[in-house]
Amino acid sequence: MKNDLSKVKTGMVKMSIFYPNGADTTFDFDYYANKHLANFAEVLGDDLMGMEIEKAIGSANPDELPQFVAVGTIYCKNMAVISKAMEKVGAHLNQDIPNYTNVMPQIMFSEVVDLKS
């Protein structure tokens, strides 16, 4: 999956998918990138403005696990685009979660408020 954020602009909607971390948390980044998010990206088509995957490598306290094992981010023009895509594949995506992790994600929608070059 190519990571190109050049089309992301102020005012767009950002969907952040946070995966809580724990001692027994498992996460298959290859599956997540190449199957799970690729499926969602295909449904979004040209309405997908950008996508990122973050893999936790540490926390502010070196003796603690990072709060999240991974964060997926999807940028779209507006909320209607994401809602329409979720209507099409949301149930399938939820059923697919056990194929790459053993934790349930937390989702936040936000607006890109300031984007400087």
KARA-V871813 format. One record per residue. N is the residue number from 0. RES is the residue in one small letter. NEAR is the number of other ideal C-beta (glycine too) atoms within 12 Angstrom. Layout:
BEGIN
N,RES,NEAR + N,RES,NEAR
END
This chain:
BEGIN
0,m,24 + 1,k,16 + 2,n,21 + 3,d,14 + 4,l,20 + 5,s,12 + 6,k,19 + 7,v,27 + 8,k,22 + 9,t,16 + 10,g,18 + 11,m,29 + 12,v,31 + 13,k,32 + 14,m,38 + 15,s,26 + 16,i,36 + 17,f,24 + 18,y,33 + 19,p,23 + 20,n,27 + 21,g,19 + 22,a,11 + 23,d,12 + 24,t,22 + 25,t,20 + 26,f,34 + 27,d,23 + 28,f,23 + 29,d,17 + 30,y,22 + 31,y,34 + 32,a,25 + 33,n,18 + 34,k,21 + 35,h,36 + 36,l,36 + 37,a,25 + 38,n,27 + 39,f,34 + 40,a,33 + 41,e,21 + 42,v,26 + 43,l,31 + 44,g,15 + 45,d,13 + 46,d,27 + 47,l,33 + 48,m,32 + 49,g,30 + 50,m,34 + 51,e,27 + 52,i,32 + 53,e,23 + 54,k,20 + 55,a,23 + 56,i,12 + 57,g,15 + 58,s,14 + 59,a,10 + 60,n,9 + 61,p,9 + 62,d,8 + 63,e,13 + 64,l,19 + 65,p,24 + 66,q,21 + 67,f,29 + 68,v,34 + 69,a,35 + 70,v,30 + 71,g,38 + 72,t,32 + 73,i,42 + 74,y,36 + 75,c,36 + 76,k,27 + 77,n,22 + 78,m,21 + 79,a,15 + 80,v,26 + 81,i,32 + 82,s,19 + 83,k,19 + 84,a,30 + 85,m,24 + 86,e,14 + 87,k,19 + 88,v,23 + 89,g,20 + 90,a,11 + 91,h,19 + 92,l,33 + 93,n,17 + 94,q,13 + 95,d,22 + 96,i,26 + 97,p,17 + 98,n,20 + 99,y,31 + 100,t,28 + 101,n,19 + 102,v,23 + 103,m,15 + 104,p,31 + 105,q,19 + 106,i,22 + 107,m,17 + 108,f,23 + 109,s,18 + 110,e,21 + 111,v,26 + 112,v,12 + 113,d,11 + 114,l,18 + 115,k,8 + 116,s,8
END
